[in-house]
């Protein structure tokens, strides 16, 4: 008997003058902090864009401006003894405003920064659990907005 449980993730892809908005996070048990796009799990019953807005505010202190558009979707499937674990990470191109001042209630975010795009991809590439290819393809226009990628991990 296997069960199917999907976690919904909303991530912001904010660009400003050739820079990407990144957060530096440290999870318990991680050997060192890693860089990621701001975002996180959408709460049960929460609207997707409301989750994005909340996560951006918590992790960066910045507010969402206008209506975000879907950049790409990453479906992550992990096979476990109990069945499949699944994450659906919706990455939104968005504009933000305000001053960077993370106020993460979970205490995982160490800092938030605007990072030059190429350097940002290098930073993101240091996280073994993150595949930079969908983001790179979207940033350089190789992939149409809304492209869905599926990654299977053991």
JONOR-V871809 format. One record per backbone hydrogen bond with DSSP energy under -0.5 kcal/mol. NH is the residue of the N-H (numbers start at 1). CO is the residue of the C=O. If there is no record, write none. Layout:
# JONOR-V871809
[[NH:CO] [NH:CO]]
This chain:
# JONOR-V871809
[[3:82] [5:3] [5:84] [7:86] [9:7] [9:88] [10:40] [11:90] [12:38] [13:92] [14:12] [15:13] [15:94] [16:19] [19:16] [20:115] [21:14] [22:20] [22:113] [23:36] [24:111] [25:23] [25:34] [26:108] [30:27] [34:25] [36:23] [38:21] [40:10] [42:8] [46:43] [51:47] [52:48] [53:49] [54:50] [55:51] [56:52] [57:53] [58:54] [59:55] [60:56] [61:56] [61:57] [62:56] [63:97] [65:95] [68:66] [69:93] [71:91] [72:91] [73:147] [74:89] [75:73] [75:149] [76:74] [76:87] [77:75] [77:151] [78:85] [79:153] [80:78] [80:83] [83:80] [84:3] [85:78] [86:5] [87:76] [88:7] [89:74] [89:87] [90:9] [90:88] [91:72] [91:89] [92:11] [92:90] [93:69] [94:13] [95:65] [97:63] [101:60] [103:58] [107:104] [110:24] [110:108] [111:24] [113:22] [115:20] [115:113] [117:18] [120:116] [121:117] [122:118] [123:119] [124:120] [125:121] [126:123] [127:124] [128:126] [130:127] [132:130] [136:132] [137:133] [138:134] [139:135] [140:136] [141:138] [142:137] [143:137] [146:71] [147:71] [147:144] [149:73] [151:75] [153:77] [153:151]]
